[in-house]
């Protein structure tokens, strides 16, 4: 089989020898992985500055609706570029595409900083942020997946999601801190423009280090209708559907947290601070442990934790302590779901002859659709019936996810399954 094979289970090592996924290493050289994590933190932080746009536009004495329009334009390019990311990486390479995304994010930050001169520049920044973030977010997992054996993927995907969450969570506090010292939020955009240039350099360091490592061939990296149809007809459709539902749950709870907190006499800032801190700490502290857990059972346990948190949110009549506990539970349940379901999806794809890169990208696209789509539904529920009814709808979505989790096929790359195989072999 040659290097251009479409098989999702075969690739080549540096000397050209054909290998299978199970022969890939279970760890990555820190010289390749650390720069990649640094770039991920920086690009995520740059994306996270979009949360500062309402304050920034207000400081520039612009129409209060401007921030919403800028963010909406970014959402449009996010969904469009999800489809184009694979097409571009097929032509210039996966890591060069991520480097280009970092450079585009630098341009976006410069456009936002330039809004102090002409506010119309911010609209260009919004478009560039959506394009850069979607390309980086959808392709970054593939760079790890192609170099690791299936049983090791969840650990590194958890590290990746933890670094991205750290960047997102740090952006707003860092922006406000710099604004207090410099008198302008434009400072954070200038600083991150420079940081994104350094992120592109980090991606290039990763490219140099990983060029010597064994990897799966990914000739079918572009999303096609045929590959997507095959994916949706196989068992890989289940984890894809589950992440879309999980994204709806997160979007509903976070987008309308202010409305919920106001109706229950709570502080919405507590939710965001505790959620970010818990998610980051958990992802980095347990990443090396969850690789040994049975993934299907882990997914089900995380869904139950999410359900328990939503019940506590519903029962809370104004207790800050209960709000804290509910948020920690939600951060643990939802926070570890993305990397768990992503690993299940790509491992099942590899076992069933479905395109691994297409599965990973459609998985991310499903996440974006849930993230951007549900707030419109949730907004109608909050407006018409109140935040508690919206929370009940999220609890119903969690119950649906639990049902889907019971139908997940046991993966042959699930650690528990591998242990059984080794026992039988003995």
N, C-alpha and C positions, 0 to 999 in steps of 0.2 A: 504494500500500500504506500503510495507516495504522500509527500507532505501536503498535497492539495486535497487530500481526501476530505469528504464532508463528514466522516465519522466523528461523533462527539466524544468518543472514548479513546481516540488515538492522537498522538502528537510526535514530536521529535525532541531529542536532547541535542546538545550543542554540536555533537559530531555527526548528526544526521540519522542516528538510530531511531527506529520507530518504537514508541513506548505506548503503554496503556495508562489510563487515569490512575489505577491502583499502584503504578510504579513511580508516580510523582512523589516528591518529598512531602513530609508532614510539617515542615517548618520553612521559613524564609530567612535568608540572610538579612541581618539588621541593616546592612549597608544599602539594601534595596528597599526594605520595608519602612524604616524610620523616615527617610525623605518623602516617601509616599504618604505617610500619615501626616507629616508637617504640611504638605501641599493640600491635603484634604481638610485639615483644620482651617487653613488660611482661606481657601475658596468657600468653605461653609460659612466662615465669619463674614466674608464679603457679601454672601447671599443674605446673611442674617441682618445686615444693615438696612435691608428693606423694611424691617420693623421700625426703623427710626424715621422713615419718610414722613409720616404724619407730623411729627415734631419739627422736622427739617423744613417742610413746606410751610408750616405755621410760622417758623422763625423768619422765613423769606417773605412773609406776608402774602402768600399765595392762597387762592381759593381752597377751602378745606377739602373739596372733592378731588383735588389734583392728585393727592397721594393714592387714593383709590384707583384713579384712572391709570396712573403709572404702574401700580402693582398688577392691575388687570392686563395691561399690555404685556407685562412679563409673563403672566400665566399663559397667554396665547403663544408666545414664542417657546415657552417650556414644552408644551404639548407638541408643537410642530417639530422642534429639534429633537425630541425623543425618537421620532421616526428617521431623522437624517443622521443621527449620531453613528449608527452602525454603517451606513453607506459611506460616510467620510472616513471612518477608521479602517474600512476595507481597502481604501485607496491610499491612505498615507500611514496607516499603522495605528494601533490602539493608544500607545503612550504619546506619540506625536499629536494625536487628536486631543488628549487630555492636556497637553502643554498648550495647544491652541486655545482650548477652553479657558485655561488660566490667564492667557493673554487677553482674551475677550473680556474676562472678568475685570482685569486691570483697566481696560478701556471703559467699562461700565462705571467703575469707581471714579475715574477721571471725569466722566460725563456728569455724575452726581455732584462732584466737587465744583464743576463748572457751572452748576445751577445758580451759584452766587452771582455770576455774571449775566446769565440768561437762563431763566427757569425752564425754557423749552429743552435745554440739554438733558434735564432729568428724564424726559420721556424716552430719549435715546438710551439713557442708562437703564431704564426699565426693560426695554427690549433686549439689550445686551445681557443683563443679569439673567433673564429667563433663558436665553440661549445658552449662556456659559454654564449655568448651574445644572440645567437638564442634561447637557452632554457629559459633564463631569460626574454627576450623580448616577446616571444610567450606565456609564462605561467603567467606572472605577471598580465595581465588584468583579467584572470580567477579568481585570488584570490580576486579581488574586485567584480567582477560580481556575484560570488556565495554568497556574503554576503549582497548584496544591492537589493532593489526593482528596477524594470526596469526604473522607472522615475528618479531615483537618480544616475544611472550609469554614465551618461555623465559627471556630475560634477567631480566625482572621477577619471574617466578615463582621463579627461582633466588635473587634478592635476598630475596624473602619467606621462602623456606625457610631461608635463611641467618640471617635475623633471628630466626626461631622457634628454630632450633637454638642460637643464641647465648643466648637467654633460658632455654631448657631446661638448657643446660650451666652457666650462671652461677648458677642457683637454689641448688643444694646448697652450693657453696663460699661463696656470699654468706651463706647461712643459718648455716653453721658459724662464719663469721667474726663475724657479729653475736652469735651465741650465746656466743662466747668473751668478747666485750666486755660483754655485758649479762647473761649468766648464764642466758638462756632462749631456746629456739628460737621461742617465741611472738612474739618481736620481728620476725622475718622476715615472719610472717603479718600483723602490724599494718602494717609498712612497705609490703608489697605490696597491702594493702587500699586504702591511700591512693593508691598508684601506679596501681591499676586504675581509680580514679575519674579520675585524670589521663588514663589511656588512653581512657576514654570521651570525654573532652574532645578528645583528639587525633582520635578517629574523627569527631567533629562538625566539627573543622577540615577534615578530609579531605572530608566531605560538602559543606561550603560551597565548597571549592576545585574539587571534581569536578563540581559542579552546572553549571558553565559549560563542561564538556568534552563532546565528542561521545561517544556510547556506543551499543552495540548494545541493541536492545530485548530484554528477557528476560521476556516474559509467562508463559512456561511454566517458571518457576523451581522450582515445587513438584515433588517426585518423584511420578510416577504410574506405575501398573503398565504402561500402554500405552507410555509413553516408555521405561521400563526394558526392556520386551520388545523394542522396536525397537532399542535400543542393543545388546542382547545378540545380536541377529540380524545385526548389521552388523560391519564390520571394527573398530569401536571396542571390541568385546569383547576383542580381543587385548591392548592396553595395560592395560585394566582387570584382566584375568587376571594380567598380568605384575607389576603393582604388588602384587597380593595375594600372589603368590609371593615377591616381594622383601621384603615386610613379614614373611613367615614366616621368611625367612633372617635378617633383622635381629633379630627377636624371639628366635629360637633362640640366636643368637650372643651377644646382650647379656644375656638372662635367665639363661643358664647359663654365663656367662663366669667366674663365681667357681668353679663346679665344674670347668670346663676348666682354669683357671689353677692350682687346687689340685692337680689330677692331673698337671700338667706342671711343678710347682714354679715358678710364675710369679706376678706380682702383677696382680690383676684391675684395680686402680686405674689401671694404665698404659693398659689398653685404653680405658677411659672418657675419660681425660684426652686421650689422643692422638686418639681418634676425634672428640671434640667440637671440639678445636682445629683438626684437619685439615679437618673438614667445614665449619666456619665460614669459615676462611681461603679454602678453595677456592671456596665458593659466592659470596663477595664478590669474589674476585680474578679469576675466570674468567667471571663472569656476562656481561660485555660481549663476550666472545669466542665463547662457545658458541652465541650467536644466529646466527652465520654458518656453523656446521657442519651437515652433513647429519644430521638427527635420528635416522634409522633406524640409520645406521652408528655414531653416537655411542652409542645405546642398546646396540648389540651390543658395542662396545668396553668400555663400563662393566660389562656382564655378564661379559666375559672377565676384567676386573680383579678383580671379585668372586670369580670362580672361582679365580683365581690366589692370592688372599688366603686362601681356605679351604684350598687345598692346602698353603700354608705353615703354617697353623694345625695341620693334621694332621701335617705332617712335623716340626714343632718338638718337640724332646725336652727343652727347658728353657732355650733361649737367649732372653734378654731382647731382644737386638738383632733376632732374627728375629720375636719377638712384636711389636716396634715396627714393623718393615717390613710385616708382615702386616696390622696395624691401619691403617697409612697407606693401604695398597692397598684395604682394605675401605672405609675412609672415602671414598676417591676414587671407587671403583666404585659403592657403594651410595648415598653421599652426594649424588651428582648425578643419580641415577636418578629420584627422585621428580618433580622439575621437568621432566626430559626426557620421561618417559612421560606426565605430565599434559599437557604441550604437544602431544604426538603425539595423545593421546586427543581433546582438545577441537578441535584443528585438523581431524582426520578427521571428527569429528562435524559441524562446520560445513560441510565439503565434501559430506557424504553426506545432509544434511537431517535429521540427528539432533539432538535438543535439546542445545545446548551446556551450559546450566546443569545439566541432569539428568546428562549425561556427567561433568561435573566432580564432582558430588556423589556419584554412584555410584562413581567412581574413588576418592574419599576413603573412602567406606564400605568398599570392597574392601580398602583399606589397613588400616583399623581391624579388619576381620574377620581378616586375616592376623596383625596385631599381637597381638590378644587371643586368637586361636584356637590358634595353633601352640604356645605354651608348654605347653598341656595334653598335646599329642602329644610335644613335646620332652622334657617331664618324664618321661614313661613310658620313652622311649628312654634317657635318662640313668640313670634308676633301674634299668632292666633290663639295659642293655648298656654303659653308660658314655658319657662325653661325646664320644669319638671317633666312635662309631656315629652319634650325633646329628649331628655335623659331616658325616659321609658323607651323611646324608639331606639336609642343606642343600646339599651339593655336587650331589646329584642334582636338587634343585629348581632350582639355578642352570643345570644342563644343560638342563632343561625350558624355562627362560626363554630360553636361547640359541636353542633350536629355534623358539620362538614369535617371537623377534626376526627370524628369517629369513623369517617369513611376514607380517611387517608390510607393509602397503601403502605404497608411496612416496607421501607426502603432497604435494599440489600447493603447499602452503605451506612445504614443506621448502626451506631456503635453496639447496641444491644444485639442486633442481628449478627454482626461480625463476631461477637463473643461466642454466640451459639455455634457459628460455623467452626470456630477454632476448637471449641469443646468437642464437637462431633468428629473433627479431624483427628483429635488426640485419641 
